[in-house]
């Protein structure tokens, strides 16, 4: 009887482990499919995610290789790329109405800020997101029957990011790279109402756009100063060169006149 109980216990543990592994694999695939399905629908640009790894036993997770494309009319290959992001969530909340995420940390993010005659690429993506999700308008009646899954993000951090400036219409199409300021948000979706994934995306994209614009504005000012000094230097160089050429021609005529008189 004792051996039977032990065997049943071992079998039960194996079943539970396999169940957790199956759920983890299902969630991994579900997250990846959701990102690549709803991302393009809401932003109207290509959205890809290389891999998702969630460990329910420890509550830890990792996302790698996020790619957000550019809207039509912009030349850069991407608007945002991310090498990896780590997160920790409350395992008990995975199947509840609100998933509690303790932290999300994003590293090695690269943002391309491209300006054009119609604005910049990030503001266009933000505009697309507002348009497809109804902005701040109430959700339609049919959506009320199936409320969106709520989230709570206690700590959201982006650090070590880079901004590539593609200035297509200003400063003669110059390009430059500047650091992206650290972005730190806390207490997102606190309380019973929580926050939806689209609301979280809007909040994060809005902050990225603002911080990128600040970095871009500062760099553009530096480039303009540099261009002004360069123009002045070129002017001085041209004047000096012209003076030397004029003096040389005058000396040549004087030498010829002296030779003629002799």
C-alpha positions in Angstrom: 0.0 0.0 0.0 2.9 2.3 0.9 4.6 1.7 -2.5 1.3 2.4 -4.3 0.9 5.8 -2.5 4.5 6.7 -3.3 4.0 5.8 -7.0 0.7 7.7 -7.1 2.4 10.7 -5.5 5.3 10.6 -8.0 2.8 10.3 -10.9 0.8 13.2 -9.6 4.0 15.4 -9.3 5.0 14.4 -12.9 1.5 15.3 -14.1 1.7 18.7 -12.4 5.1 19.4 -13.8 4.0 18.5 -17.3 0.9 20.6 -16.9 3.0 23.6 -15.8 5.4 23.1 -18.7 2.4 22.8 -21.2 0.9 25.9 -19.8 4.2 27.7 -20.1 4.6 26.7 -23.7 1.0 27.7 -24.4 1.5 31.1 -22.8 4.8 31.6 -24.7 3.1 30.9 -28.0 0.0 32.9 -27.0 2.1 36.0 -26.1 4.1 35.8 -29.3 1.0 35.4 -31.5 -0.8 38.2 -29.7 2.1 40.6 -30.2 2.4 39.7 -33.9 -1.3 39.7 -34.5 -2.6 42.7 -32.6 0.6 44.8 -32.9 0.2 45.4 -36.7 -3.6 45.8 -36.4 -3.3 48.6 -33.9 -0.1 50.4 -35.0 -0.5 49.8 -38.8 3.2 48.8 -39.0 5.0 45.5 -38.9 5.5 44.1 -35.4 7.6 41.0 -34.8 8.8 39.2 -31.7 11.5 36.6 -31.9 10.8 34.6 -28.7 9.0 34.6 -25.4 10.0 32.5 -22.4 7.8 32.4 -19.3 8.5 30.3 -16.3 5.4 29.9 -14.1 7.2 28.2 -11.3 9.5 31.2 -10.7 7.3 33.9 -12.2 10.1 35.1 -14.4 10.1 35.8 -18.1 12.1 37.0 -21.0 11.2 38.5 -24.4 13.8 38.9 -27.2 14.0 40.5 -30.6 11.1 43.0 -30.8 10.8 44.8 -34.1 8.4 47.7 -34.8 8.5 48.9 -38.4 8.0 52.3 -39.8 4.8 53.8 -41.2 4.5 54.3 -45.0 6.4 57.3 -46.3 9.4 56.9 -44.0 12.7 55.4 -45.2 14.2 53.9 -42.1 14.0 50.1 -41.7 12.5 50.3 -38.3 11.1 52.7 -35.7 11.9 50.6 -32.6 14.0 47.5 -32.1 14.7 45.8 -28.7 17.2 43.0 -28.0 15.7 41.8 -24.8 13.4 42.5 -21.9 13.0 40.7 -18.6 10.0 40.6 -16.3 8.7 39.1 -13.1 5.0 38.4 -12.5 2.7 37.0 -9.8 2.1 33.4 -10.9 -1.2 33.3 -9.0 -2.5 36.1 -11.1 -1.9 34.5 -14.5 -5.4 33.1 -14.8 -7.2 35.8 -12.9 -8.9 38.9 -14.3 -5.8 41.0 -13.7 -2.3 39.9 -14.3 0.1 41.4 -11.8 3.6 42.1 -13.3 6.1 43.2 -10.6 8.6 44.6 -13.1 9.5 44.9 -16.7 13.1 45.9 -17.6 14.0 46.7 -21.2 17.6 46.9 -22.4 19.4 47.6 -25.6 16.4 49.4 -27.2 17.1 51.3 -30.4 14.7 54.0 -31.5 14.9 55.6 -35.0 13.5 59.1 -35.0 12.8 60.1 -38.6 11.3 63.5 -39.5 9.6 64.3 -42.7 7.2 66.9 -44.3 4.3 65.3 -42.5 5.9 64.9 -39.0 7.9 62.2 -37.4 7.5 58.4 -37.5 6.8 57.9 -33.8 4.0 60.4 -33.7 2.5 58.7 -36.7 2.6 55.3 -35.0 1.0 57.0 -31.9 -1.7 58.5 -34.1 -2.4 55.1 -35.7 -2.7 53.6 -32.2 -5.1 56.3 -31.1 -7.2 55.9 -34.2 -7.5 52.1 -34.1 -8.2 51.9 -30.4 -10.7 54.8 -30.4 -8.4 57.2 -28.5 -10.1 58.2 -25.2 -13.5 57.4 -26.5 -15.6 54.8 -24.5 -15.3 51.2 -25.8 -18.1 50.1 -28.1 -21.1 48.2 -26.7 -20.0 44.9 -28.3 -16.6 45.1 -26.6 -18.3 45.3 -23.2 -19.4 41.7 -23.4 -15.7 40.7 -23.6 -13.7 43.0 -21.4 -10.0 43.2 -22.1 -7.6 41.4 -19.8 -6.4 43.9 -17.1 -2.8 44.4 -16.2 -0.9 45.8 -13.3 2.7 46.9 -13.8 4.4 47.9 -10.6 7.7 49.0 -12.2 8.6 49.6 -15.9 12.2 50.6 -16.8 14.0 51.3 -20.1 17.7 51.9 -19.8 20.8 51.9 -22.1 18.7 52.9 -25.1 19.9 54.6 -28.2 18.2 57.1 -30.6 19.1 57.3 -34.2 18.2 60.6 -35.8 17.2 60.5 -39.5 16.7 64.1 -40.4 15.3 63.8 -43.9 14.2 67.3 -44.4 16.3 69.4 -41.9 20.0 70.1 -41.9 20.5 68.6 -45.3 19.5 65.1 -44.4 22.1 64.6 -41.7 22.0 61.6 -39.4 23.2 61.3 -35.8 23.0 59.0 -32.7 22.3 60.1 -29.2 21.6 58.2 -25.9 17.9 57.7 -25.0 17.3 59.0 -21.5 16.3 56.4 -18.9 12.5 55.9 -18.8 11.1 54.8 -15.5 7.3 54.4 -14.8 5.8 53.0 -11.7 2.4 52.0 -10.3 0.7 51.4 -13.7 -2.8 49.9 -13.4 -3.0 50.0 -9.6 -6.4 49.3 -8.1 -9.2 47.0 -9.2 -9.6 48.7 -12.7 -6.1 47.9 -13.8 -4.8 48.9 -17.2 -5.4 47.2 -20.6 -2.5 46.2 -22.8 -3.4 48.9 -25.4 -3.5 51.5 -22.6 -0.1 50.4 -21.4 1.3 50.5 -25.0 0.0 54.1 -25.4 1.5 55.2 -22.2 4.9 53.7 -23.0 5.0 54.8 -26.6 3.9 58.3 -25.5 6.8 58.6 -23.1 9.3 57.1 -25.6 8.2 59.7 -28.2 8.5 62.6 -25.8 12.0 61.5 -24.5 13.2 60.8 -28.0 11.9 64.2 -29.2 13.8 65.9 -26.4 17.0 64.1 -27.3 16.5 64.9 -30.9 15.8 68.6 -30.3 19.0 68.9 -28.3 21.0 67.2 -30.9 19.5 69.2 -33.7 20.4 72.4 -31.9 24.0 71.2 -31.6 24.1 70.3 -35.3 22.7 73.7 -36.2 25.4 75.4 -34.1 28.0 73.3 -35.8 26.6 74.1 -39.2 26.7 77.8 -38.4 30.3 77.7 -37.3 31.2 75.7 -40.3 29.5 78.2 -42.6 31.5 81.0 -40.9 34.7 79.1 -41.2 34.0 78.4 -44.8 33.3 82.1 -45.3 36.6 83.1 -43.7 38.5 80.5 -45.7 36.9 81.6 -49.0 37.7 85.3 -48.2 41.3 84.5 -47.3 41.7 82.4 -50.4 40.2 85.1 -52.6 42.5 87.7 -51.1 45.5 85.5 -51.7 44.5 84.9 -55.3 43.8 88.7 -55.8 47.2 89.6 -54.3 49.0 87.0 -56.4 47.4 88.4 -59.6 48.4 91.9 -58.6 52.0 90.9 -57.9 52.1 89.1 -61.3 50.9 92.2 -63.1 53.4 94.4 -61.2 56.3 92.1 -62.1 55.2 92.1 -65.8 55.0 95.9 -65.7 58.5 96.2 -64.2 59.9 93.9 -66.8 58.3 95.8 -69.6 59.7 99.1 -68.3 63.2 97.6 -68.1 
